[in-house]
């Protein structure tokens, strides 16, 4: 027989010696064997040598049969067959890396499941009924309290988290109206002297930067506003209260309503909120007291510190003083005496007849008269206390200007010069006797 493979199933005619078994033909017709996939190898063993004729039970009909070796190359069938063989042996048709990957994923899945189950078992029991509100009974550390309202169950009752307070109106836990949420907690608004800025001050206080203080320089602290003061005693101690009005008892200068002109003043009745000495309370505020020339009812209506008093419903200086409004601090000053400089006659002591002439009087009575000097009027002289009329004939005189007319002061008396005679009429004067005239050379009548 030929040593080459011979094609058994093909498009050519098959001879008697190459006849194919009917079973093989049936397999080929079912598509198990594909054309060109069924081969035979060359063989030197005959059918007679192996007794194939007896197997086929065709004695005498087959002179010589060829033993065929069939190789099937159908991959689908091969895989099925291989899987069947592996399954029968308890093995898998996978590669090693695939087996390792599947094993790893399986282990991880088991570990995750076990861990999740353990975590779930450690969680507090979740209540499926509606969440509880403030002060309701609950299981400790359970989730039965309404967390959206900032509630939790620390010890059998629903309480606010942290230092939140329960707000009945809003029905939740929150900082109070005098608190602010800062640094994860509710902080009270600042009281007097507390630091401020991040946290505001309480009502009635305002935040200012402190200057020139030993420990708080450049810090912001809470102080009372301009309309209040810090109460240190009683039920309101530590709070800023409204400043006091007129005649109320006080302790410090900050207690009174200073914008009304009030100040804490020592009086015979204690320290009271009063106007200063230059002002008077008109029922609403402190107003300036009346000054010279303004209307008054009583002397306290006038600026008494300036020396004024109420005279005939008018504020006036006393008769020995005059109102000086030429300086910054207007007040009553003592009237000026003889020979003092002046600007107006009211500055001179008019009660003793002094005036302030703008031109010299020409009298040395006894001081030489000059302009704007307190001086006696014409016909008078200063006797040391007041201005008086010049003396007539034979009256006493301290100096020449004390004598009137053409009298001379001689040995303390006013007399006519030389041998002149005193005539009281028709003119009050000294004159020479009839038929004589005054001789200035001999100072006599000749």
C-alpha positions as CSV (number, residue, x, y, z in Angstrom):
1,X,0.0,0.0,0.0
2,X,1.2,3.5,-0.7
3,X,3.1,5.3,2.1
4,X,1.2,8.6,1.6
5,X,-2.0,9.7,3.2
6,X,-5.0,9.0,1.1
7,X,-8.0,11.2,0.9
8,X,-11.1,9.1,1.9
9,X,-13.8,11.8,1.5
10,X,-13.5,14.0,-1.5
11,X,-15.0,15.0,-4.7
12,X,-13.6,12.0,-6.7
13,X,-15.1,8.6,-7.2
14,X,-14.3,6.0,-4.5
15,X,-13.3,2.5,-5.7
16,X,-14.3,-0.7,-4.2
17,X,-11.0,-1.2,-2.5
18,X,-11.5,2.3,-0.9
19,X,-15.1,1.7,0.2
20,X,-16.0,3.6,3.4
21,X,-17.9,2.1,6.3
22,X,-21.6,3.2,6.4
23,X,-21.1,4.4,9.9
24,X,-18.4,6.8,8.8
25,X,-20.6,7.9,6.0
26,X,-23.4,8.7,8.4
27,X,-21.1,10.8,10.6
28,X,-20.0,12.7,7.6
29,X,-23.5,13.4,6.5
30,X,-24.2,14.8,10.0
31,X,-21.3,17.3,9.6
32,X,-19.2,15.7,12.2
33,X,-16.4,15.2,9.7
34,X,-15.6,17.9,7.3
35,X,-14.4,17.4,3.8
36,X,-10.7,17.2,3.7
37,X,-10.5,16.5,7.5
38,X,-10.6,12.7,7.2
39,X,-7.3,11.1,6.3
40,X,-5.7,7.6,6.3
41,X,-2.1,6.8,6.8
42,X,-0.2,4.2,4.8
43,X,-0.2,0.8,6.5
44,X,1.6,-2.5,5.7
45,X,-0.8,-4.6,7.8
46,X,-3.6,-6.3,6.0
47,X,-7.1,-7.0,7.1
48,X,-6.4,-10.7,6.8
49,X,-3.5,-10.4,9.2
50,X,-5.6,-9.0,11.9
51,X,-8.7,-11.0,11.2
52,X,-10.7,-7.9,10.4
53,X,-12.9,-10.0,8.1
54,X,-14.1,-11.9,11.1
55,X,-14.9,-8.7,12.9
56,X,-16.8,-7.4,10.0
57,X,-18.5,-10.8,9.5
58,X,-18.0,-10.7,5.8
59,X,-16.2,-13.9,5.3
60,X,-15.4,-14.7,1.7
61,X,-16.6,-11.3,0.3
62,X,-13.6,-9.3,1.1
63,X,-10.4,-10.5,-0.3
64,X,-8.3,-7.8,1.3
65,X,-9.3,-4.9,3.6
66,X,-7.2,-2.0,4.6
67,X,-7.0,-0.8,8.2
68,X,-7.8,2.9,8.4
69,X,-6.6,5.3,11.1
70,X,-9.1,8.2,11.3
71,X,-8.0,11.6,12.8
72,X,-10.8,14.1,13.6
73,X,-9.9,17.8,13.6
74,X,-13.3,19.4,14.5
75,X,-12.2,22.0,17.2
76,X,-15.7,22.5,18.6
77,X,-16.0,18.8,19.1
78,X,-12.5,18.6,20.5
79,X,-13.3,21.3,23.1
80,X,-16.5,19.5,24.2
81,X,-14.6,16.3,24.5
82,X,-11.8,17.9,26.5
83,X,-14.3,19.6,28.9
84,X,-16.0,16.3,29.4
85,X,-12.8,14.6,30.2
86,X,-11.7,17.4,32.6
87,X,-15.1,17.4,34.3
88,X,-15.0,13.7,34.8
89,X,-11.6,14.2,36.6
90,X,-12.8,17.2,38.7
91,X,-10.6,19.7,36.8
92,X,-11.3,23.1,35.1
93,X,-10.6,24.2,31.6
94,X,-8.8,27.5,32.6
95,X,-5.4,29.0,32.6
96,X,-3.5,29.5,35.9
97,X,-3.7,33.4,35.9
98,X,-7.4,33.1,35.4
99,X,-7.8,30.8,38.3
100,X,-5.7,33.1,40.5
101,X,-7.7,36.1,39.6
102,X,-11.0,34.4,40.3
103,X,-9.7,33.1,43.6
104,X,-8.5,36.6,44.6
105,X,-11.8,38.3,43.8
106,X,-13.6,35.6,45.6
107,X,-11.5,36.1,48.8
108,X,-12.0,39.9,48.6
109,X,-15.7,39.6,48.1
110,X,-15.9,37.3,51.1
111,X,-13.8,39.6,53.3
112,X,-15.9,42.7,52.3
113,X,-19.1,40.9,53.1
114,X,-17.8,39.8,56.5
115,X,-16.6,43.3,57.3
116,X,-19.8,44.9,56.2
117,X,-21.8,42.5,58.3
118,X,-19.6,43.2,61.3
119,X,-20.0,47.0,60.9
120,X,-23.7,46.7,60.5
121,X,-23.9,44.7,63.7
122,X,-21.9,47.4,65.6
123,X,-24.3,50.3,64.5
124,X,-26.9,51.5,67.0
125,X,-30.4,50.3,66.3
126,X,-32.2,52.6,63.9
127,X,-35.8,53.4,64.9
128,X,-38.1,53.4,61.9
129,X,-40.8,55.4,63.7
130,X,-40.9,59.2,63.5
131,X,-37.8,61.0,65.0
132,X,-38.2,62.2,68.6
133,X,-38.2,65.8,69.7
134,X,-36.5,67.6,72.6
135,X,-36.7,65.9,76.1
136,X,-38.5,62.8,74.7
137,X,-37.3,59.5,76.1
138,X,-34.9,57.5,73.8
139,X,-32.4,54.7,73.7
140,X,-29.0,55.9,74.7
141,X,-26.8,56.6,71.6
142,X,-29.6,55.6,69.3
143,X,-30.7,57.5,66.3
144,X,-34.2,58.0,67.5
145,X,-33.8,61.8,68.1
146,X,-34.2,64.2,65.2
147,X,-30.6,65.0,64.2
148,X,-31.8,67.6,61.7
149,X,-33.0,69.6,64.7
150,X,-29.5,69.1,66.3
151,X,-30.8,66.6,68.8
152,X,-29.2,63.4,70.1
153,X,-29.7,60.9,72.9
154,X,-26.8,61.0,75.4
155,X,-28.6,59.5,78.4
156,X,-32.2,58.4,77.8
157,X,-33.6,61.7,76.7
158,X,-33.3,63.8,73.5
159,X,-31.0,66.8,74.2
160,X,-29.4,69.5,72.2
161,X,-25.9,68.9,70.8
162,X,-23.1,70.9,72.4
163,X,-24.3,74.1,74.2
164,X,-27.2,74.7,71.8
165,X,-30.5,75.6,73.5
166,X,-33.9,74.4,72.6
167,X,-36.0,77.0,70.8
168,X,-39.7,76.4,71.4
169,X,-40.7,78.8,68.7
170,X,-38.5,77.4,65.9
171,X,-38.7,73.8,67.3
172,X,-35.0,73.2,67.0
173,X,-31.7,73.6,68.8
174,X,-29.8,76.8,68.2
175,X,-27.8,79.5,69.8
176,X,-29.9,81.9,71.9
177,X,-30.6,85.5,70.8
178,X,-27.7,86.7,72.9
179,X,-25.2,84.1,71.4
180,X,-23.3,83.5,68.2
181,X,-21.9,80.3,66.8
182,X,-18.1,80.7,66.8
183,X,-15.4,78.0,66.9
184,X,-18.0,75.1,66.9
185,X,-19.9,76.4,70.0
186,X,-22.4,79.1,71.0
187,X,-20.6,82.0,72.6
188,X,-22.4,84.7,74.7
189,X,-22.4,88.2,73.5
190,X,-19.8,90.3,75.2
191,X,-20.5,92.0,78.5
192,X,-18.9,95.3,79.7
193,X,-15.1,95.0,79.4
194,X,-15.2,91.7,77.4
195,X,-13.2,91.3,74.1
196,X,-15.3,91.8,71.0
197,X,-15.1,91.7,67.2
198,X,-15.7,88.1,66.3
199,X,-18.4,88.0,68.9
200,X,-20.6,91.1,69.2
201,X,-21.4,93.0,72.4
202,X,-24.7,92.8,74.3
203,X,-27.4,95.2,73.7
204,X,-26.6,98.7,75.0
205,X,-22.8,98.1,74.6
206,X,-20.6,98.9,71.6
207,X,-17.2,97.7,70.5
208,X,-14.3,100.2,70.6
209,X,-10.6,99.9,70.3
210,X,-8.9,100.6,73.7
211,X,-5.9,103.0,73.6
212,X,-3.4,103.9,76.3
213,X,-4.3,101.0,78.6
214,X,-1.7,98.7,80.3
215,X,-3.1,95.3,79.3
216,X,-5.7,96.0,76.7
217,X,-4.1,98.6,74.4
218,X,-5.2,98.2,70.8
219,X,-7.8,95.5,71.8
220,X,-11.5,95.8,71.0
221,X,-13.6,95.6,74.1
222,X,-17.3,96.2,75.0
223,X,-18.2,99.4,76.7
224,X,-21.5,101.2,77.4
225,X,-22.8,103.5,74.7
226,X,-23.1,107.3,75.1
227,X,-26.6,107.0,76.5
228,X,-26.0,104.5,79.3
229,X,-23.6,103.9,82.1
230,X,-22.4,100.8,84.0
231,X,-24.5,100.0,87.0
232,X,-22.3,98.5,89.8
233,X,-24.9,97.8,92.5
234,X,-28.4,96.5,92.8
235,X,-30.3,94.1,90.6
236,X,-28.8,95.7,87.4
237,X,-25.2,95.4,88.5
238,X,-23.0,94.7,85.6
239,X,-25.5,96.1,83.1
240,X,-25.6,99.3,81.1
241,X,-28.5,101.4,82.2
242,X,-29.9,104.7,81.0
243,X,-28.1,107.7,82.3
244,X,-29.7,109.8,85.0
245,X,-31.6,113.0,84.6
246,X,-31.6,116.2,86.7
247,X,-31.4,116.0,90.5
248,X,-31.0,112.1,90.5
249,X,-28.4,110.6,92.9
250,X,-25.2,109.7,91.1
251,X,-21.7,108.2,91.8
252,X,-19.5,109.2,88.8
253,X,-19.4,111.8,86.1
254,X,-20.5,109.1,83.6
255,X,-23.8,108.5,85.4
256,X,-25.6,111.7,84.3
257,X,-26.9,112.8,80.9
258,X,-24.0,115.0,80.0
259,X,-25.5,115.8,76.6
260,X,-28.1,117.8,78.6
261,X,-25.4,119.6,80.4
262,X,-25.7,117.6,83.6
263,X,-22.8,116.6,85.8
264,X,-22.5,114.6,89.1
265,X,-22.1,117.4,91.6
266,X,-21.5,117.5,95.3
267,X,-24.4,119.2,97.1
268,X,-25.6,119.5,100.6
269,X,-28.0,116.7,99.8
270,X,-25.3,114.4,98.4
271,X,-23.9,113.8,94.9
272,X,-26.7,114.7,92.4
273,X,-27.0,115.3,88.7
274,X,-27.0,119.1,88.4
275,X,-26.1,121.8,85.9
276,X,-22.8,123.5,86.4
277,X,-22.7,126.8,88.2
278,X,-23.0,128.8,85.0
279,X,-26.2,127.1,83.8
280,X,-29.7,126.5,85.0
281,X,-32.2,123.6,84.5
282,X,-35.1,124.7,82.4
283,X,-37.0,121.4,82.7
284,X,-35.5,119.9,79.7
285,X,-31.8,120.7,79.7
286,X,-29.2,122.9,81.3
287,X,-29.2,126.4,79.7
288,X,-26.9,129.3,80.2
289,X,-27.9,131.6,83.1
290,X,-28.9,135.1,82.3
291,X,-26.1,137.7,82.0
292,X,-26.1,141.4,82.6
293,X,-29.2,143.1,81.2
294,X,-31.2,139.9,80.6
295,X,-34.5,139.2,82.3
296,X,-34.8,137.2,85.5
297,X,-37.2,136.2,88.2
298,X,-34.9,135.4,91.0
299,X,-31.1,135.9,91.4
300,X,-30.5,132.2,90.8
301,X,-31.6,132.8,87.2
302,X,-28.6,135.0,86.8
303,X,-25.0,134.0,86.5
304,X,-24.2,134.4,90.1
305,X,-20.6,133.2,89.6
306,X,-20.1,136.3,87.5
307,X,-21.3,138.5,90.3
308,X,-24.8,139.1,88.9
309,X,-28.0,139.4,90.8
310,X,-31.6,140.0,89.9
311,X,-32.5,143.6,90.4
312,X,-35.8,145.0,89.2
313,X,-36.3,141.8,87.0
314,X,-32.9,142.4,85.4
315,X,-29.6,140.7,86.0
316,X,-27.2,143.4,87.1
317,X,-23.8,143.8,88.8
318,X,-23.8,145.5,92.2
319,X,-23.5,149.3,92.4
320,X,-19.7,148.9,93.1
321,X,-19.1,146.7,90.0
322,X,-19.5,146.9,86.3
323,X,-20.2,144.2,83.7
324,X,-17.0,143.6,81.8
325,X,-17.7,142.0,78.4
326,X,-14.5,143.0,76.8
327,X,-12.7,139.8,77.9
328,X,-13.3,136.1,77.2
329,X,-14.8,135.5,80.6
330,X,-17.5,138.1,81.0
331,X,-18.1,139.0,84.6
332,X,-18.7,141.8,87.1
333,X,-15.5,143.7,88.0
334,X,-15.0,146.3,90.7
335,X,-15.5,149.8,89.3
336,X,-12.4,151.8,88.8
337,X,-11.4,154.6,91.1
338,X,-9.9,158.1,90.5
339,X,-7.0,158.4,87.9
340,X,-7.4,154.7,86.7
341,X,-7.4,154.2,82.9
342,X,-10.8,153.5,81.4
343,X,-12.7,153.1,78.1
344,X,-16.2,153.9,79.2
345,X,-17.7,156.0,82.1
346,X,-19.6,152.9,83.5
347,X,-16.2,151.4,84.3
348,X,-15.5,154.3,86.7
349,X,-17.1,154.5,90.1
350,X,-20.0,156.6,89.1
351,X,-21.3,156.5,92.7
352,X,-18.5,159.0,93.6
353,X,-19.1,161.0,90.5
354,X,-16.2,159.7,88.4
355,X,-16.4,159.8,84.7
356,X,-14.2,158.7,81.7
357,X,-13.7,161.8,79.6
358,X,-12.4,161.3,76.1
359,X,-10.5,164.7,76.3
360,X,-8.5,166.1,79.3
361,X,-10.5,168.4,81.7
362,X,-7.5,170.6,82.3
363,X,-7.8,170.2,86.0
364,X,-5.1,168.9,88.3
365,X,-7.5,167.7,90.9
366,X,-5.0,166.6,92.2
367,X,-3.7,164.4,89.3
368,X,-3.2,166.1,86.0
369,X,-6.2,165.2,83.9
370,X,-5.6,163.1,80.7
371,X,-8.0,161.5,78.2
372,X,-9.6,158.1,79.2
373,X,-8.8,158.5,82.9
374,X,-11.4,158.2,85.6
375,X,-11.7,161.9,86.6
376,X,-14.0,164.3,88.4
377,X,-16.3,166.4,86.3
378,X,-15.5,170.1,85.8
379,X,-16.0,172.2,89.0
380,X,-15.1,169.3,91.2
381,X,-12.0,167.8,92.7
382,X,-11.1,164.4,94.2
383,X,-11.0,164.6,98.0
384,X,-9.6,161.1,98.4
385,X,-13.0,159.4,98.5
386,X,-15.2,161.0,96.0
387,X,-15.5,164.0,93.6
388,X,-16.8,167.1,95.4
389,X,-17.5,170.7,94.4
390,X,-14.6,173.1,94.7
391,X,-14.6,175.2,97.8
392,X,-15.7,178.8,98.0
393,X,-14.1,181.7,99.9
394,X,-12.8,181.0,103.3
395,X,-13.4,177.2,103.1
396,X,-10.6,174.8,103.9
397,X,-8.5,173.4,101.1
398,X,-5.9,170.6,100.8
399,X,-4.5,172.0,97.6
400,X,-5.1,174.8,95.1
401,X,-7.5,172.8,92.8
402,X,-9.9,172.5,95.8
403,X,-10.7,176.2,95.6
404,X,-13.2,177.6,93.2
405,X,-13.1,180.6,91.0
406,X,-9.9,182.7,91.3
407,X,-9.5,181.8,95.0
408,X,-6.1,180.6,96.2
409,X,-5.4,178.0,98.9
410,X,-3.4,179.8,101.6
411,X,-2.7,178.2,105.0
412,X,-5.5,175.7,104.4
413,X,-8.1,178.2,103.4
414,X,-9.5,179.5,100.2
415,X,-8.9,183.3,100.1
416,X,-8.7,186.1,97.5
417,X,-5.3,186.9,96.2
418,X,-3.6,190.1,97.2
419,X,-6.0,192.9,98.3
420,X,-8.9,191.6,96.2
421,X,-12.3,191.5,97.8
422,X,-14.8,188.6,97.6
423,X,-18.0,189.3,95.9
424,X,-20.8,186.8,96.0
425,X,-22.9,188.9,93.7
426,X,-23.5,189.4,90.9
427,X,-20.6,187.0,90.2
428,X,-19.0,184.6,92.8
429,X,-15.4,185.7,92.4
430,X,-12.6,187.8,93.8
431,X,-12.2,191.4,92.4
432,X,-10.3,194.6,92.9
433,X,-12.0,197.4,94.9
434,X,-13.6,200.1,92.8
435,X,-11.2,202.5,91.0
436,X,-8.4,199.9,91.2
437,X,-7.0,197.2,88.9
438,X,-5.0,194.1,89.3
439,X,-1.3,194.5,88.9
440,X,0.3,191.1,88.2
441,X,3.8,192.6,88.8
442,X,3.0,193.4,92.4
443,X,0.1,190.8,92.8
444,X,-2.1,193.5,94.1
445,X,-4.8,196.0,93.2
446,X,-3.5,199.5,92.5
